[in-house]
Amino acid sequence: DQEKPHDSPIPANVDWESMMYYGMPPKPLNQAFNEQMNLWLRCNWANPFPDTEMLHHLVSHLITSGCMTLPKEKAKPLMNGRSEDYHDDMVKLAIEKVTNWLVNARTRKWRPSIQEAFDLKRPTFMLLEDSIRIFDGKAPRTIPGWDGDSFYAEFSDFSAPLHTWYNLNKRPKKTSNTKKGRLPT
């Protein structure tokens, strides 16, 4: 389902030209954008995958708060045509920017923070708090009397770092006496 232009929560009278830049975005605007996006990521830590409606609201908030910028080399050609779809095209560019930021943040910040928090071998109820503190560059709170290494020593399958777990469930390799396309039984 394609969204109709009037369904967009972004005002039609946005001054897109004031948000365009050549080269790198202005530092204060880029910093404000990153702060807003980091705040959204922190608030949606358990599920940082916005649906279409949430994505439009996020973009609308970034635009109306004045911290959204768009590269002129992408946006300027849209302005020259002054088509009736201009607003929608600019919204698509803004959504693309937010989507790319989220993909990069989940890969470079969110997932590593969760993995690092998991690898601390602390109680599971602390995982959310620990991973957010790691994301923020803070040390996890101390838990008096907690020794994760000795607790998990008897559970060797669970004491491995999280990034190694994907190897535990690999399919069995084919043997030379296995018929083509069939796994051994």
Rosetta blueprint (number, residue, H / E / L):
1 D L
2 Q L
3 E L
4 K L
5 P H
6 H H
7 D H
8 S L
9 P L
10 I L
11 P L
12 A L
13 N L
14 V L
15 D L
16 W H
17 E H
18 S H
19 M H
20 M E
21 Y E
22 Y L
23 G L
24 M L
25 P L
26 P L
27 K H
28 P H
29 L H
30 N H
31 Q H
32 A H
33 F H
34 N H
35 E H
36 Q H
37 M H
38 N H
39 L H
40 W H
41 L H
42 R H
43 C H
44 N L
45 W L
46 A L
47 N L
48 P L
49 F L
50 P L
51 D L
52 T H
53 E H
54 M H
55 L H
56 H H
57 H H
58 L H
59 V H
60 S H
61 H H
62 L H
63 I H
64 T H
65 S L
66 G L
67 C L
68 M L
69 T L
70 L E
71 P E
72 K H
73 E H
74 K H
75 A H
76 K H
77 P H
78 L H
79 M H
80 N H
81 G H
82 R L
83 S L
84 E L
85 D L
86 Y H
87 H H
88 D H
89 D H
90 M H
91 V H
92 K H
93 L H
94 A H
95 I H
96 E H
97 K H
98 V H
99 T H
100 N H
101 W H
102 L H
103 V H
104 N H
105 A H
106 R H
107 T H
108 R H
109 K H
110 W H
111 R H
112 P H
113 S H
114 I H
115 Q H
116 E H
117 A H
118 F H
119 D H
120 L L
121 K L
122 R L
123 P L
124 T H
125 F H
126 M H
127 L H
128 L H
129 E H
130 D H
131 S H
132 I H
133 R H
134 I H
135 F H
136 D L
137 G L
138 K L
139 A L
140 P L
141 R L
142 T L
143 I L
144 P L
145 G L
146 W L
147 D L
148 G H
149 D H
150 S H
151 F H
152 Y H
153 A L
154 E L
155 F L
156 S H
157 D H
158 F H
159 S L
160 A L
161 P L
162 L H
163 H H
164 T H
165 W H
166 Y H
167 N H
168 L H
169 N H
170 K L
171 R L
172 P L
173 K L
174 K L
175 T L
176 S L
177 N L
178 T L
179 K L
180 K L
181 G L
182 R L
183 L L
184 P L
185 T L
